[in-house]
Amino acid sequence: MATFAVVSASFAAPAQPAHAASAACGFVVPQPLLTRWNQHGAEQGSFGCPTAAATSYGRGLLQNFQYGVMAWAPDQGNNMVVSAQRWGSGIRFDWGLSDPFNYDNWLINIRRYTDDIHGDQECIAHGGGSGDCGRYDGTVWWYTLQPGVYRIAVEGCDGGLRRTCRQGWTQPIYLVL
């Protein structure tokens, strides 16, 4: 007669992988870009599949997708990801999370080729401006834009007219419409 030992063990749910992508996509999406990509529906979502591997970009990472681009900007926050995607005939631009930093307002700079579009646009945390902004993140849209290459960056600031912007601008990201 055989004797069996019963071992009791508890298992934690597996952590989200540091890198993941659909087999259909062919390229890995690394963290923290993966979190943003998943929030937008992964390969079936608004960014689509990555079109190339992520590359070093400043101290962070950059990755292009079928319908947009994402960059990790650790100088502006441990999990700061800036992303732009085609939105009809315009662009949706998201940024965050900037923790451990938080800000009273954000400046967003968008250029078509080398031309500023309306200068630095201000988005005030929970108080108006040109988009939907919190102290750690935000979203702005430009609905009707001409075809071209767009360069977008964001900077978090504190204060009113005499603002202080300690962490500086994110590395710019570029999107072709």
Secondary structure by P-SEA (a helix, b strand, c coil): cbbbbbbbbbbcccccccccccccccccccaaaaaaaaaacccccccccccccccccccbbbbbcccbbbbbbcccccbbbbbccccccbbbbbbcccccccccbbbbbbbcccccccccccccccccccccccccccccccccccccbbbbbbbbbccccccccccccccbbbbcc
